[in-house]
Amino acid sequence: MKEMLDATMMRRSLVRMAHEIVERNKGTENVVLVGIKSKGVPIAKRLSEIIESFEEAPVPYAELDIQYWRDDHKKSEEKVLELALEVHDKKVVLCDDVLFTGRSVRAAMDAIMDHGRAKEIQLAILVDRGHRELPIRADFVGKNIPTSVHENIIVKTVELDGIDGIYLETVKR
């Protein structure tokens, strides 16, 4: 695996994204962050903490399990809609680690809409690797890393992996 961003560069990307979120939304009023399980959750949490550190106002965040709404996996028997915050009339910023085909984001938007009518849904992605199958684009991007279909982007976070970093891995055929 080739390291693309180390922990310091990853933090700088998140800080920049946090500032962009506040700037675009003209502050933090009615902004909520929703992390797509599993790697989007620590990203949402960190963005929330970073924004709070310079805005001195809390920005709520929650995690979202999108398995029921996915179209590329077998449907689970039961719709699990556990979102620990209100999205009605809020500016929801969906957070995830890697944007690839766009299918996870589509599923997350469906889940959000099942939960309530958000005023707006924005997308914050740590890495955009290209290869979209759906017409989805991120509003906030930490790093664009063009890849081939024979490569994977691996995002590691301290919370889940014990280390921060973004890596490029060649898929063996």
Rosetta blueprint (number, residue, H / E / L):
1 M L
2 K E
3 E E
4 M E
5 L E
6 D L
7 A H
8 T H
9 M H
10 M H
11 R H
12 R H
13 S H
14 L H
15 V H
16 R H
17 M H
18 A H
19 H H
20 E H
21 I H
22 V H
23 E H
24 R H
25 N L
26 K L
27 G L
28 T L
29 E L
30 N L
31 V E
32 V E
33 L E
34 V E
35 G E
36 I E
37 K L
38 S L
39 K L
40 G H
41 V H
42 P H
43 I H
44 A H
45 K H
46 R H
47 L H
48 S H
49 E H
50 I H
51 I H
52 E H
53 S H
54 F H
55 E H
56 E L
57 A L
58 P L
59 V L
60 P L
61 Y E
62 A E
63 E E
64 L E
65 D L
66 I L
67 Q H
68 Y H
69 W H
70 R L
71 D L
72 D L
73 H L
74 K L
75 K L
76 S L
77 E L
78 E L
79 K L
80 V L
81 L L
82 E L
83 L L
84 A L
85 L L
86 E L
87 V L
88 H L
89 D L
90 K L
91 K E
92 V E
93 V E
94 L E
95 C E
96 D E
97 D E
98 V E
99 L E
100 F L
101 T L
102 G L
103 R H
104 S H
105 V H
106 R H
107 A H
108 A H
109 M H
110 D H
111 A H
112 I H
113 M H
114 D H
115 H H
116 G L
117 R L
118 A L
119 K L
120 E E
121 I E
122 Q E
123 L E
124 A E
125 I E
126 L E
127 V E
128 D E
129 R L
130 G L
131 H L
132 R L
133 E L
134 L L
135 P L
136 I L
137 R L
138 A L
139 D L
140 F E
141 V E
142 G E
143 K E
144 N E
145 I L
146 P L
147 T L
148 S L
149 V L
150 H L
151 E E
152 N E
153 I E
154 I E
155 V E
156 K E
157 T L
158 V H
159 E H
160 L H
161 D H
162 G L
163 I L
164 D L
165 G E
166 I E
167 Y E
168 L E
169 E E
170 T E
171 V L
172 K L
173 R L
